[in-house]
Amino acid sequence: MANIKSQKKRIRTNAKAADRNRAVKNELKTRVKKARATVGTDTNVEDVRLAVKRIDMAAAKGIVHKNTAARRKSRLMKKINAGG
């Protein structure tokens, strides 16, 4: 454990950020999984839109790299357009 006051605060701050980032990444996975699962149904368009939106938001916040976000969106759209 750190003795320096500012370092103790950094540890707390980093833990909060890590929890927030983990929650966002988990939501990304869930949205993408749901979008892939609903291919060919009426709700698919909305699920894909929400998945892409969350990917963009995570990239904007710096939780995932912009190229990672682009790759995930590309792979998702490729799956959707292929029909499975």
N, C-alpha and C positions, 0 to 999 in steps of 0.2 A: 504494500500500500504506500502511496506517495505521502510525503511529509509536507510538501509545498501546497499552499492553499489554492493557487491557480491550477495546479495539476489535478488536485482533487475535483475541482469544478470541471476541468476538461474531461475527466473520467466519467462524471455524471452526464455531461453534455453528449459525449460520444455514445454512451449507453442509450440515451433517449433517441438519438439519430439512428442508431443501429436498429432499435425496435421499430421506428417509423419506416425505415427502409425495408425491413423484413416484411412488414405488413403490406407495403405497396407491391413488393415483388410477389408475395403470395397471391394478392388480388390479381396481378397480371396473369399468373399461371392459371388461376381459376377462370378468368374471363376468356382466355385463349382456349382452354379446355372446353368450356361451354360452347364457344363459337364453333369449334370443330365438331362437337357432339350434335349440334343442331343443323348440320348441313342437310339441305333439302326440305327443311320445314319452314313454316311461315315466320317463325321468330328468328330465323338465322340472320336476316339483314340487320335487325336491331342488335343482336348479340355480337356480330362482327363490328358494327359501328362502335359499340361500347368497348370492345377489346382494343380496337385501334386507338380510340380516344385515351384509354388508360395507358397504353404504350407511349403515346405522344406526351402525356402528362408526366410520366416517369422520366422520359428523356429530358423534358424541359426542366425538371427539378434536379437533374443530374444523378438520379438514382441508377439509371442505366445509361450507357454511352449512346450517343445519337446513332452511331453505326449499328449498334446492337439493336436499337429500336427499329431501324430501317430493315435490318435482316429479319427480325421477328415478324414485322408487318408483311414483308415480302413472302416469307414462308407460309404465313397464315393465308394470304390471298391466293397463293399458288394452290394450297390444299382446297380452299373454298371453290375456286374456279374449276378445279379438276373434279369436283363433286364428291370429295371424300377426304 
